[in-house]
């Protein structure tokens, strides 16, 4: 019987998380450990300044009070599982919203998968794009995302994980019904055009505070290998292999000469 650990960054009560759990139940044992509160854009952060507590809501379903996705995976692998009894796969998602380009450095969803591969367990991060911010995300059925993850998990369990250690699959799903999707594209990460959207306000006591707004949806035009952004815009599922070696290898010789 296969074992899958599931986490997310939208919180334990996310409808997308519950859809993922239901889709993967036929594969075997599912254990879910998710944050108590939404942890979007928390990055690959561990909680070091306060204690954390598992709260078992039902059999094999835990919320971590009050942890990040990285906390969830780290503690689950060491305290719910053990060295002899590890999951075959970790899946982080389904995130409500895309995680493309450099946004994966902010992403709690991607970071859940990062932590898994750092701990030696194969992992997938999966996120659902939306056509606009007004769509009812709680009314979304996540059918294409679920069909995609079932297809990929079946392929992994029938064979092997397609990446070497310390690498994970980052999947983004277009805002389409299954019959509208054109297929799957293997992509590289796109390049976001970032802007400063932080609103300044004054509270009743006269103190200034800031509210970081939504990032814009502009991306740089690129050539060569299709990007995750291009795939989503063209109606494809995007699968990007991500590795954790952040060294700019092509600059090593030039930097040696410079120094």
C-alpha positions in Angstrom: 0.0 0.0 0.0 1.4 3.4 -1.0 1.7 6.2 1.5 1.1 9.9 0.6 1.7 12.9 2.8 -0.4 16.0 1.9 0.0 19.6 3.0 -0.9 23.0 1.7 -0.5 26.7 2.5 -4.2 27.8 2.3 -5.1 26.1 5.6 -6.6 22.8 6.7 -10.2 23.8 5.6 -9.3 24.7 2.0 -11.8 23.2 -0.4 -8.9 22.6 -2.8 -7.0 20.6 -0.2 -10.2 18.5 0.5 -10.6 17.8 -3.3 -7.0 16.6 -3.5 -7.4 14.2 -0.6 -10.6 12.7 -2.1 -8.8 12.3 -5.5 -5.9 10.4 -4.0 -7.7 8.1 -1.5 -7.7 5.2 -3.9 -3.8 5.1 -3.9 -3.5 4.0 -0.3 -2.8 5.6 3.0 -3.3 9.4 3.0 -2.0 11.5 5.9 -2.7 15.2 5.8 -0.9 17.8 7.9 -1.9 21.4 7.0 -1.5 24.8 8.7 -4.3 26.0 11.0 -4.3 29.4 9.2 -3.6 30.5 5.7 0.1 30.8 5.1 0.3 32.1 1.6 3.6 33.7 0.6 5.3 32.4 3.8 8.2 31.0 1.7 10.4 28.2 3.1 10.1 29.3 6.7 10.4 27.2 9.8 8.9 28.3 13.1 11.7 28.5 15.6 10.4 31.0 18.2 7.4 29.2 19.6 6.2 25.6 20.1 3.9 23.8 17.6 1.1 21.3 18.2 -0.6 18.7 16.1 -4.4 18.8 16.4 -5.9 15.6 15.0 -9.3 16.5 13.5 -10.0 13.0 12.3 -8.0 9.9 11.6 -4.9 10.8 9.6 -6.0 14.4 9.3 -4.0 17.0 11.4 -3.8 20.7 11.5 -0.5 22.2 12.9 -1.3 24.9 15.3 0.2 27.4 14.2 2.7 26.2 11.6 3.9 26.8 8.1 3.9 24.2 5.3 7.6 23.6 5.9 6.8 23.0 9.6 4.0 20.6 8.6 6.3 18.5 6.3 9.3 18.6 8.6 7.4 17.5 11.7 5.2 15.0 9.9 8.2 13.2 8.5 10.0 13.1 11.9 7.1 12.7 14.3 4.1 11.1 12.6 6.3 9.0 10.3 9.8 7.7 11.3 13.0 6.6 9.7 11.7 3.2 8.8 8.2 4.3 7.9 8.2 7.2 5.4 5.7 8.3 2.8 6.4 7.4 -0.8 5.4 10.8 -2.0 4.6 14.3 -0.6 2.1 16.5 -2.4 1.6 20.2 -1.5 -1.6 21.8 -2.7 -3.9 22.2 -4.4 -3.0 25.8 -4.0 -5.8 28.4 -4.7 -3.9 30.5 -7.2 -1.0 29.9 -9.5 2.7 29.5 -8.4 4.7 30.4 -11.4 8.0 32.1 -12.2 9.9 33.7 -9.3 6.7 33.6 -7.2 7.8 30.1 -6.2 10.4 31.7 -3.9 7.5 33.2 -1.9 5.2 30.2 -2.2 4.3 28.2 0.9 3.0 25.5 -1.5 6.3 25.1 -3.3 8.1 25.3 0.0 6.2 22.3 1.3 7.6 20.3 -1.7 11.0 21.8 -1.1 11.1 20.6 2.4 10.1 17.1 1.4 12.9 16.7 -1.2 15.4 18.1 1.3 14.3 15.3 3.6 14.8 12.7 0.8 11.1 12.2 -0.1 9.9 12.8 -3.7 7.4 15.7 -3.9 5.0 17.6 -6.1 3.6 21.1 -5.7 0.3 21.7 -7.5 -1.5 25.0 -8.0 -4.8 26.1 -9.6 -4.7 29.3 -11.7 -7.8 31.4 -12.0 -8.9 33.6 -14.9 -9.6 36.6 -12.7 -9.7 37.5 -9.0 -13.5 37.7 -8.9 -14.1 34.0 -9.6 -15.6 32.2 -6.7 -12.7 30.0 -5.7 -14.8 28.1 -3.1 -17.2 27.2 -5.9 -14.4 25.8 -8.1 -14.5 22.0 -8.5 -10.7 21.5 -9.2 -11.6 18.7 -11.6 -8.7 19.3 -14.0 -6.2 19.6 -11.2 -7.5 16.3 -9.6 -7.4 14.5 -12.9 -3.9 15.7 -13.6 -2.5 14.7 -10.2 -4.1 11.3 -10.4 -2.6 10.7 -13.8 0.9 11.7 -12.6 0.7 9.8 -9.3 -0.3 6.7 -11.2 2.6 7.1 -13.5 5.0 7.6 -10.6 3.7 4.6 -8.6 3.7 2.4 -11.7 7.3 3.4 -12.4 9.5 5.8 -10.5 9.8 9.5 -9.7 11.2 11.3 -12.8 13.7 13.5 -11.0 16.9 13.0 -9.1 17.2 14.0 -5.4 16.6 17.6 -4.2 14.3 18.3 -7.2 10.5 18.5 -7.3 7.7 18.9 -9.8 5.9 22.3 -9.8 2.5 21.9 -11.5 0.2 24.8 -12.5 -3.3 24.1 -13.8 -5.1 26.5 -16.2 -8.5 27.9 -15.3 -10.3 25.4 -17.6 -12.6 22.5 -17.4 -10.9 19.1 -18.4 -12.4 19.0 -21.9 -11.0 22.5 -22.6 -7.4 21.7 -21.7 -5.0 21.2 -24.6 -2.7 18.8 -22.7 0.5 19.0 -20.7 3.7 21.1 -21.4 7.0 20.7 -19.7 8.2 24.2 -19.0 10.7 26.5 -17.4 9.8 29.2 -14.9 8.8 32.5 -16.3 9.9 36.0 -15.2 7.6 38.2 -13.3 7.6 42.0 -13.7 7.4 43.1 -10.0 6.0 46.4 -8.7 5.7 48.0 -5.3 2.0 47.8 -4.2 2.0 48.7 -0.6 -0.8 51.0 0.7 0.0 53.4 3.6 -2.8 54.0 6.2 -3.1 55.7 9.6 -4.7 53.9 12.5 -7.0 55.7 15.0 -4.0 56.3 17.3 -2.1 58.1 14.5 0.4 55.3 13.8 1.2 54.5 10.2 0.8 51.0 8.9 1.1 49.3 5.5 -0.9 46.8 3.6 0.9 44.8 0.9 -1.4 44.6 -2.0 -1.8 42.1 -4.8 1.1 41.7 -7.2 0.5 42.6 -10.8 0.0 40.0 -13.5 2.6 41.2 -15.9 5.4 38.9 -17.2 8.4 39.4 -19.4 8.3 38.2 -22.9 10.6 35.2 -23.4 12.0 33.0 -26.2 13.2 29.4 -26.2 11.8 26.8 -23.9 8.1 27.4 -23.1 7.5 29.0 -19.7 4.9 28.1 -17.1 3.2 31.4 -17.8 3.0 30.7 -21.6 1.6 27.2 -21.0 -1.1 28.4 -18.8 -2.1 31.3 -21.1 -2.3 28.8 -24.0 -4.5 26.4 -22.2 -2.0 23.7 -21.1 -1.1 22.2 -17.8 2.4 23.3 -16.9 4.9 21.0 -15.3 8.3 22.5 -14.3 11.2 20.6 -12.8 12.6 22.7 -9.9 15.9 22.1 -8.2 17.3 23.6 -5.0 20.8 24.3 -6.2 20.7 28.1 -6.5 24.3 28.5 -7.6 24.8 30.5 -10.8 27.3 27.9 -12.2 27.8 29.9 -15.4 29.2 32.8 -13.4 31.7 31.0 -11.3 34.7 31.4 -13.7 33.9 35.0 -14.4 33.6 35.7 -10.6 36.9 34.0 -10.0 38.6 36.3 -12.5 36.8 39.3 -11.1 37.9 38.7 -7.5 
